[in-house]
Amino acid sequence: MSDFSFVGKGLMVLGIILAAVGGLLWVGGKIPFLGRLPGDIRVEDGPFRFYFPLTSCLLFSAIGSLILWLFSKFK
């Protein structure tokens, strides 16, 4: 029975992570600076549009790493 307990805990953690990501995507359009930071690459040439949010990705990575580091310190 302990095998199912491990799977259940994993599914709960996955569900929490998915809910958090969904919440960020839902609120993400309302954050004014998101996607418009210096360093985000945007190329528009007629009908061709290319956008790569490099700085935004680095910012989210740093914030996520900080949160995970804090969780590991207080564990």
Gaussian input, Z-matrix of N, CA and C with variables (Angstrom, degrees):
# hf/3-21g

backbone

0 1
 N
 C     1     B1
 C     2     B2     1     A1
 N     3     B3     2     A2     1     D1
 C     4     B4     3     A3     2     D2
 C     5     B5     4     A4     3     D3
 N     6     B6     5     A5     4     D4
 C     7     B7     6     A6     5     D5
 C     8     B8     7     A7     6     D6
 N     9     B9     8     A8     7     D7
 C    10    B10     9     A9     8     D8
 C    11    B11    10    A10     9     D9
 N    12    B12    11    A11    10    D10
 C    13    B13    12    A12    11    D11
 C    14    B14    13    A13    12    D12
 N    15    B15    14    A14    13    D13
 C    16    B16    15    A15    14    D14
 C    17    B17    16    A16    15    D15
 N    18    B18    17    A17    16    D16
 C    19    B19    18    A18    17    D17
 C    20    B20    19    A19    18    D18
 N    21    B21    20    A20    19    D19
 C    22    B22    21    A21    20    D20
 C    23    B23    22    A22    21    D21
 N    24    B24    23    A23    22    D22
 C    25    B25    24    A24    23    D23
 C    26    B26    25    A25    24    D24
 N    27    B27    26    A26    25    D25
 C    28    B28    27    A27    26    D26
 C    29    B29    28    A28    27    D27
 N    30    B30    29    A29    28    D28
 C    31    B31    30    A30    29    D29
 C    32    B32    31    A31    30    D30
 N    33    B33    32    A32    31    D31
 C    34    B34    33    A33    32    D32
 C    35    B35    34    A34    33    D33
 N    36    B36    35    A35    34    D34
 C    37    B37    36    A36    35    D35
 C    38    B38    37    A37    36    D36
 N    39    B39    38    A38    37    D37
 C    40    B40    39    A39    38    D38
 C    41    B41    40    A40    39    D39
 N    42    B42    41    A41    40    D40
 C    43    B43    42    A42    41    D41
 C    44    B44    43    A43    42    D42
 N    45    B45    44    A44    43    D43
 C    46    B46    45    A45    44    D44
 C    47    B47    46    A46    45    D45
 N    48    B48    47    A47    46    D46
 C    49    B49    48    A48    47    D47
 C    50    B50    49    A49    48    D48
 N    51    B51    50    A50    49    D49
 C    52    B52    51    A51    50    D50
 C    53    B53    52    A52    51    D51
 N    54    B54    53    A53    52    D52
 C    55    B55    54    A54    53    D53
 C    56    B56    55    A55    54    D54
 N    57    B57    56    A56    55    D55
 C    58    B58    57    A57    56    D56
 C    59    B59    58    A58    57    D57
 N    60    B60    59    A59    58    D58
 C    61    B61    60    A60    59    D59
 C    62    B62    61    A61    60    D60
 N    63    B63    62    A62    61    D61
 C    64    B64    63    A63    62    D62
 C    65    B65    64    A64    63    D63
 N    66    B66    65    A65    64    D64
 C    67    B67    66    A66    65    D65
 C    68    B68    67    A67    66    D66
 N    69    B69    68    A68    67    D67
 C    70    B70    69    A69    68    D68
 C    71    B71    70    A70    69    D69
 N    72    B72    71    A71    70    D70
 C    73    B73    72    A72    71    D71
 C    74    B74    73    A73    72    D72
 N    75    B75    74    A74    73    D73
 C    76    B76    75    A75    74    D74
 C    77    B77    76    A76    75    D75
 N    78    B78    77    A77    76    D76
 C    79    B79    78    A78    77    D77
 C    80    B80    79    A79    78    D78
 N    81    B81    80    A80    79    D79
 C    82    B82    81    A81    80    D80
 C    83    B83    82    A82    81    D81
 N    84    B84    83    A83    82    D82
 C    85    B85    84    A84    83    D83
 C    86    B86    85    A85    84    D84
 N    87    B87    86    A86    85    D85
 C    88    B88    87    A87    86    D86
 C    89    B89    88    A88    87    D87
 N    90    B90    89    A89    88    D88
 C    91    B91    90    A90    89    D89
 C    92    B92    91    A91    90    D90
 N    93    B93    92    A92    91    D91
 C    94    B94    93    A93    92    D92
 C    95    B95    94    A94    93    D93
 N    96    B96    95    A95    94    D94
 C    97    B97    96    A96    95    D95
 C    98    B98    97    A97    96    D96
 N    99    B99    98    A98    97    D97
 C   100   B100    99    A99    98    D98
 C   101   B101   100   A100    99    D99
 N   102   B102   101   A101   100   D100
 C   103   B103   102   A102   101   D101
 C   104   B104   103   A103   102   D102
 N   105   B105   104   A104   103   D103
 C   106   B106   105   A105   104   D104
 C   107   B107   106   A106   105   D105
 N   108   B108   107   A107   106   D106
 C   109   B109   108   A108   107   D107
 C   110   B110   109   A109   108   D108
 N   111   B111   110   A110   109   D109
 C   112   B112   111   A111   110   D110
 C   113   B113   112   A112   111   D111
 N   114   B114   113   A113   112   D112
 C   115   B115   114   A114   113   D113
 C   116   B116   115   A115   114   D114
 N   117   B117   116   A116   115   D115
 C   118   B118   117   A117   116   D116
 C   119   B119   118   A118   117   D117
 N   120   B120   119   A119   118   D118
 C   121   B121   120   A120   119   D119
 C   122   B122   121   A121   120   D120
 N   123   B123   122   A122   121   D121
 C   124   B124   123   A123   122   D122
 C   125   B125   124   A124   123   D123
 N   126   B126   125   A125   124   D124
 C   127   B127   126   A126   125   D125
 C   128   B128   127   A127   126   D126
 N   129   B129   128   A128   127   D127
 C   130   B130   129   A129   128   D128
 C   131   B131   130   A130   129   D129
 N   132   B132   131   A131   130   D130
 C   133   B133   132   A132   131   D131
 C   134   B134   133   A133   132   D132
 N   135   B135   134   A134   133   D133
 C   136   B136   135   A135   134   D134
 C   137   B137   136   A136   135   D135
 N   138   B138   137   A137   136   D136
 C   139   B139   138   A138   137   D137
 C   140   B140   139   A139   138   D138
 N   141   B141   140   A140   139   D139
 C   142   B142   141   A141   140   D140
 C   143   B143   142   A142   141   D141
 N   144   B144   143   A143   142   D142
 C   145   B145   144   A144   143   D143
 C   146   B146   145   A145   144   D144
 N   147   B147   146   A146   145   D145
 C   148   B148   147   A147   146   D146
 C   149   B149   148   A148   147   D147
 N   150   B150   149   A149   148   D148
 C   151   B151   150   A150   149   D149
 C   152   B152   151   A151   150   D150
 N   153   B153   152   A152   151   D151
 C   154   B154   153   A153   152   D152
 C   155   B155   154   A154   153   D153
 N   156   B156   155   A155   154   D154
 C   157   B157   156   A156   155   D155
 C   158   B158   157   A157   156   D156
 N   159   B159   158   A158   157   D157
 C   160   B160   159   A159   158   D158
 C   161   B161   160   A160   159   D159
 N   162   B162   161   A161   160   D160
 C   163   B163   162   A162   161   D161
 C   164   B164   163   A163   162   D162
 N   165   B165   164   A164   163   D163
 C   166   B166   165   A165   164   D164
 C   167   B167   166   A166   165   D165
 N   168   B168   167   A167   166   D166
 C   169   B169   168   A168   167   D167
 C   170   B170   169   A169   168   D168
 N   171   B171   170   A170   169   D169
 C   172   B172   171   A171   170   D170
 C   173   B173   172   A172   171   D171
 N   174   B174   173   A173   172   D172
 C   175   B175   174   A174   173   D173
 C   176   B176   175   A175   174   D174
 N   177   B177   176   A176   175   D175
 C   178   B178   177   A177   176   D176
 C   179   B179   178   A178   177   D177
 N   180   B180   179   A179   178   D178
 C   181   B181   180   A180   179   D179
 C   182   B182   181   A181   180   D180
 N   183   B183   182   A182   181   D181
 C   184   B184   183   A183   182   D182
 C   185   B185   184   A184   183   D183
 N   186   B186   185   A185   184   D184
 C   187   B187   186   A186   185   D185
 C   188   B188   187   A187   186   D186
 N   189   B189   188   A188   187   D187
 C   190   B190   189   A189   188   D188
 C   191   B191   190   A190   189   D189
 N   192   B192   191   A191   190   D190
 C   193   B193   192   A192   191   D191
 C   194   B194   193   A193   192   D192
 N   195   B195   194   A194   193   D193
 C   196   B196   195   A195   194   D194
 C   197   B197   196   A196   195   D195
 N   198   B198   197   A197   196   D196
 C   199   B199   198   A198   197   D197
 C   200   B200   199   A199   198   D198
 N   201   B201   200   A200   199   D199
 C   202   B202   201   A201   200   D200
 C   203   B203   202   A202   201   D201
 N   204   B204   203   A203   202   D202
 C   205   B205   204   A204   203   D203
 C   206   B206   205   A205   204   D204
 N   207   B207   206   A206   205   D205
 C   208   B208   207   A207   206   D206
 C   209   B209   208   A208   207   D207
 N   210   B210   209   A209   208   D208
 C   211   B211   210   A210   209   D209
 C   212   B212   211   A211   210   D210
 N   213   B213   212   A212   211   D211
 C   214   B214   213   A213   212   D212
 C   215   B215   214   A214   213   D213
 N   216   B216   215   A215   214   D214
 C   217   B217   216   A216   215   D215
 C   218   B218   217   A217   216   D216
 N   219   B219   218   A218   217   D217
 C   220   B220   219   A219   218   D218
 C   221   B221   220   A220   219   D219
 N   222   B222   221   A221   220   D220
 C   223   B223   222   A222   221   D221
 C   224   B224   223   A223   222   D222

   B1=1.4373
   B2=1.5243
   B3=1.3164
   B4=1.4567
   B5=1.5293
   B6=1.3509
   B7=1.4613
   B8=1.5226
   B9=1.3220
   B10=1.4516
   B11=1.5234
   B12=1.3077
   B13=1.4549
   B14=1.5283
   B15=1.3160
   B16=1.4592
   B17=1.5269
   B18=1.3260
   B19=1.4577
   B20=1.5211
   B21=1.3154
   B22=1.4596
   B23=1.5166
   B24=1.3313
   B25=1.4663
   B26=1.5176
   B27=1.3216
   B28=1.4584
   B29=1.5138
   B30=1.3379
   B31=1.4616
   B32=1.5254
   B33=1.3239
   B34=1.4675
   B35=1.5244
   B36=1.3252
   B37=1.4608
   B38=1.5270
   B39=1.3146
   B40=1.4651
   B41=1.5224
   B42=1.3167
   B43=1.4601
   B44=1.5142
   B45=1.3199
   B46=1.4656
   B47=1.5180
   B48=1.3244
   B49=1.4703
   B50=1.5241
   B51=1.3364
   B52=1.4628
   B53=1.5248
   B54=1.3302
   B55=1.4635
   B56=1.5293
   B57=1.3223
   B58=1.4600
   B59=1.5213
   B60=1.3224
   B61=1.4678
   B62=1.5272
   B63=1.3198
   B64=1.4579
   B65=1.5179
   B66=1.3094
   B67=1.4651
   B68=1.5149
   B69=1.3282
   B70=1.4632
   B71=1.5225
   B72=1.3136
   B73=1.4644
   B74=1.5240
   B75=1.3156
   B76=1.4585
   B77=1.5241
   B78=1.3386
   B79=1.4524
   B80=1.5241
   B81=1.3154
   B82=1.4598
   B83=1.5149
   B84=1.3245
   B85=1.4532
   B86=1.5131
   B87=1.3326
   B88=1.4578
   B89=1.5229
   B90=1.3193
   B91=1.4681
   B92=1.5256
   B93=1.3313
   B94=1.4747
   B95=1.5277
   B96=1.3190
   B97=1.4636
   B98=1.5221
   B99=1.3189
   B100=1.4594
   B101=1.5229
   B102=1.3144
   B103=1.4557
   B104=1.5103
   B105=1.3079
   B106=1.4698
   B107=1.5309
   B108=1.2954
   B109=1.4571
   B110=1.5178
   B111=1.3472
   B112=1.4634
   B113=1.5311
   B114=1.3024
   B115=1.4513
   B116=1.5177
   B117=1.3226
   B118=1.4622
   B119=1.5258
   B120=1.3148
   B121=1.4652
   B122=1.5211
   B123=1.3294
   B124=1.4614
   B125=1.5265
   B126=1.3208
   B127=1.4624
   B128=1.5236
   B129=1.3382
   B130=1.4597
   B131=1.5243
   B132=1.3221
   B133=1.4628
   B134=1.5280
   B135=1.3227
   B136=1.4594
   B137=1.5187
   B138=1.3279
   B139=1.4685
   B140=1.5336
   B141=1.3308
   B142=1.4694
   B143=1.5238
   B144=1.3276
   B145=1.4615
   B146=1.5186
   B147=1.3216
   B148=1.4581
   B149=1.5115
   B150=1.3183
   B151=1.4493
   B152=1.5203
   B153=1.3218
   B154=1.4580
   B155=1.5236
   B156=1.3274
   B157=1.4707
   B158=1.5337
   B159=1.3020
   B160=1.4654
   B161=1.5261
   B162=1.3085
   B163=1.4583
   B164=1.5219
   B165=1.3265
   B166=1.4640
   B167=1.5275
   B168=1.3332
   B169=1.4692
   B170=1.5258
   B171=1.3246
   B172=1.4635
   B173=1.5244
   B174=1.3283
   B175=1.4624
   B176=1.5238
   B177=1.3369
   B178=1.4633
   B179=1.5251
   B180=1.3124
   B181=1.4606
   B182=1.5255
   B183=1.3259
   B184=1.4621
   B185=1.5245
   B186=1.3264
   B187=1.4624
   B188=1.5251
   B189=1.3308
   B190=1.4576
   B191=1.5228
   B192=1.3227
   B193=1.4696
   B194=1.5220
   B195=1.3298
   B196=1.4644
   B197=1.5274
   B198=1.3189
   B199=1.4671
   B200=1.5223
   B201=1.3303
   B202=1.4686
   B203=1.5261
   B204=1.3336
   B205=1.4757
   B206=1.5311
   B207=1.3378
   B208=1.4694
   B209=1.5273
   B210=1.3456
   B211=1.4598
   B212=1.5206
   B213=1.3254
   B214=1.4683
   B215=1.5308
   B216=1.3371
   B217=1.4618
   B218=1.5314
   B219=1.3200
   B220=1.4502
   B221=1.5192
   B222=1.3018
   B223=1.4628
   B224=1.4962
   A1=111.40
   A2=119.20
   A3=121.62
   A4=111.58
   A5=118.09
   A6=120.03
   A7=110.41
   A8=116.61
   A9=120.08
   A10=111.54
   A11=117.29
   A12=121.58
   A13=110.25
   A14=116.78
   A15=121.42
   A16=110.86
   A17=116.72
   A18=121.59
   A19=109.81
   A20=117.66
   A21=121.85
   A22=112.09
   A23=116.66
   A24=120.46
   A25=110.71
   A26=117.04
   A27=120.50
   A28=111.93
   A29=116.79
   A30=120.34
   A31=111.74
   A32=117.41
   A33=120.28
   A34=111.04
   A35=116.94
   A36=120.74
   A37=110.21
   A38=117.41
   A39=121.24
   A40=110.87
   A41=117.16
   A42=121.13
   A43=112.33
   A44=117.29
   A45=121.17
   A46=110.57
   A47=116.57
   A48=120.56
   A49=110.51
   A50=117.08
   A51=120.41
   A52=111.57
   A53=117.82
   A54=121.15
   A55=110.48
   A56=117.48
   A57=120.85
   A58=111.19
   A59=117.25
   A60=120.80
   A61=110.26
   A62=117.30
   A63=121.15
   A64=112.01
   A65=116.57
   A66=120.56
   A67=112.20
   A68=116.61
   A69=119.63
   A70=111.60
   A71=117.38
   A72=120.41
   A73=111.29
   A74=116.34
   A75=121.08
   A76=110.99
   A77=116.85
   A78=122.25
   A79=110.88
   A80=118.00
   A81=122.20
   A82=114.71
   A83=118.58
   A84=121.14
   A85=113.07
   A86=117.44
   A87=121.70
   A88=112.79
   A89=117.41
   A90=121.32
   A91=107.23
   A92=118.45
   A93=120.31
   A94=115.03
   A95=118.40
   A96=119.90
   A97=113.49
   A98=117.72
   A99=121.29
   A100=110.59
   A101=116.34
   A102=121.71
   A103=113.62
   A104=117.41
   A105=120.70
   A106=111.54
   A107=115.99
   A108=120.19
   A109=110.48
   A110=117.21
   A111=119.23
   A112=109.01
   A113=117.15
   A114=121.44
   A115=112.82
   A116=117.62
   A117=120.74
   A118=107.42
   A119=116.50
   A120=121.69
   A121=109.31
   A122=115.72
   A123=121.68
   A124=108.34
   A125=115.98
   A126=122.30
   A127=107.43
   A128=116.44
   A129=121.54
   A130=107.78
   A131=116.02
   A132=121.28
   A133=107.87
   A134=115.46
   A135=119.58
   A136=110.07
   A137=117.63
   A138=119.64
   A139=113.01
   A140=116.89
   A141=120.99
   A142=109.62
   A143=115.59
   A144=120.71
   A145=108.77
   A146=115.17
   A147=121.27
   A148=107.33
   A149=116.13
   A150=120.84
   A151=108.91
   A152=116.34
   A153=122.05
   A154=108.64
   A155=118.72
   A156=122.21
   A157=112.45
   A158=116.61
   A159=121.61
   A160=111.88
   A161=117.65
   A162=120.97
   A163=111.30
   A164=116.98
   A165=120.16
   A166=110.29
   A167=117.84
   A168=121.32
   A169=111.23
   A170=116.89
   A171=120.21
   A172=111.21
   A173=116.62
   A174=120.80
   A175=110.80
   A176=117.85
   A177=120.90
   A178=111.30
   A179=117.56
   A180=120.92
   A181=110.70
   A182=116.90
   A183=120.56
   A184=110.96
   A185=117.64
   A186=120.87
   A187=110.27
   A188=117.34
   A189=120.74
   A190=112.14
   A191=116.68
   A192=120.33
   A193=111.04
   A194=116.79
   A195=120.87
   A196=110.82
   A197=117.26
   A198=120.71
   A199=110.86
   A200=117.15
   A201=119.60
   A202=111.82
   A203=117.07
   A204=120.54
   A205=109.82
   A206=116.33
   A207=119.47
   A208=111.11
   A209=117.58
   A210=119.94
   A211=111.32
   A212=117.43
   A213=119.56
   A214=111.54
   A215=117.67
   A216=120.56
   A217=111.91
   A218=117.69
   A219=121.54
   A220=113.63
   A221=117.38
   A222=121.48
   A223=111.68
   D1=-22.67
   D2=-178.50
   D3=-69.76
   D4=-23.00
   D5=177.57
   D6=-64.38
   D7=-39.75
   D8=179.07
   D9=-70.91
   D10=-29.62
   D11=177.50
   D12=-63.48
   D13=-42.81
   D14=178.94
   D15=-64.06
   D16=-42.89
   D17=178.85
   D18=-64.73
   D19=-40.71
   D20=179.24
   D21=-62.14
   D22=-44.10
   D23=177.95
   D24=-63.90
   D25=-40.61
   D26=178.73
   D27=-63.53
   D28=-40.87
   D29=177.92
   D30=-66.73
   D31=-35.83
   D32=176.90
   D33=-64.67
   D34=-44.67
   D35=178.78
   D36=-63.89
   D37=-42.97
   D38=178.00
   D39=-61.78
   D40=-40.24
   D41=177.90
   D42=-63.85
   D43=-40.59
   D44=178.15
   D45=-65.43
   D46=-42.16
   D47=178.63
   D48=-63.35
   D49=-44.81
   D50=179.00
   D51=-63.50
   D52=-38.38
   D53=177.88
   D54=-65.35
   D55=-39.96
   D56=178.78
   D57=-65.71
   D58=-43.65
   D59=178.36
   D60=-64.42
   D61=-41.48
   D62=176.94
   D63=-61.47
   D64=-40.91
   D65=177.12
   D66=-64.05
   D67=-40.58
   D68=177.21
   D69=-64.41
   D70=-40.30
   D71=178.54
   D72=-67.80
   D73=-34.73
   D74=-179.95
   D75=-68.70
   D76=-42.52
   D77=-178.22
   D78=-87.46
   D79=-16.59
   D80=-173.92
   D81=-56.56
   D82=-34.41
   D83=179.51
   D84=-71.01
   D85=-16.69
   D86=-177.91
   D87=-93.52
   D88=-7.81
   D89=178.03
   D90=-85.81
   D91=115.98
   D92=-169.73
   D93=-65.98
   D94=-35.80
   D95=-175.45
   D96=-87.19
   D97=-9.23
   D98=-176.08
   D99=-67.32
   D100=120.44
   D101=179.96
   D102=88.96
   D103=-0.74
   D104=-179.67
   D105=-125.51
   D106=25.17
   D107=179.43
   D108=-77.99
   D109=153.42
   D110=174.24
   D111=-62.02
   D112=131.52
   D113=-177.87
   D114=106.20
   D115=-15.27
   D116=172.79
   D117=-73.36
   D118=130.56
   D119=-173.40
   D120=-92.21
   D121=126.14
   D122=177.96
   D123=-136.16
   D124=123.14
   D125=178.08
   D126=-124.19
   D127=121.61
   D128=177.34
   D129=-126.38
   D130=118.25
   D131=-179.85
   D132=-136.92
   D133=92.76
   D134=-177.70
   D135=66.37
   D136=-127.63
   D137=-179.53
   D138=-78.83
   D139=-11.11
   D140=-178.57
   D141=-85.17
   D142=128.36
   D143=176.35
   D144=-133.51
   D145=130.67
   D146=177.37
   D147=-130.44
   D148=132.13
   D149=-179.16
   D150=-138.07
   D151=128.31
   D152=176.80
   D153=-134.08
   D154=109.38
   D155=-176.86
   D156=-80.81
   D157=70.97
   D158=-175.35
   D159=-61.92
   D160=-51.75
   D161=-177.50
   D162=-66.41
   D163=-38.86
   D164=178.14
   D165=-62.88
   D166=-40.86
   D167=177.63
   D168=-63.20
   D169=-42.04
   D170=178.81
   D171=-65.48
   D172=-39.01
   D173=178.71
   D174=-64.02
   D175=-46.94
   D176=178.83
   D177=-64.63
   D178=-36.25
   D179=178.10
   D180=-64.98
   D181=-43.27
   D182=179.67
   D183=-65.60
   D184=-41.59
   D185=179.16
   D186=-66.06
   D187=-43.32
   D188=178.13
   D189=-63.16
   D190=-41.40
   D191=178.27
   D192=-64.26
   D193=-39.59
   D194=178.59
   D195=-64.26
   D196=-43.41
   D197=179.25
   D198=-63.63
   D199=-45.18
   D200=178.69
   D201=-65.22
   D202=-36.11
   D203=177.54
   D204=-64.79
   D205=-41.97
   D206=179.16
   D207=-64.88
   D208=-39.87
   D209=176.90
   D210=-62.98
   D211=-37.99
   D212=-179.23
   D213=-71.52
   D214=-28.40
   D215=178.87
   D216=-71.79
   D217=-35.24
   D218=-176.75
   D219=-95.81
   D220=8.75
   D221=-178.98
   D222=-76.01

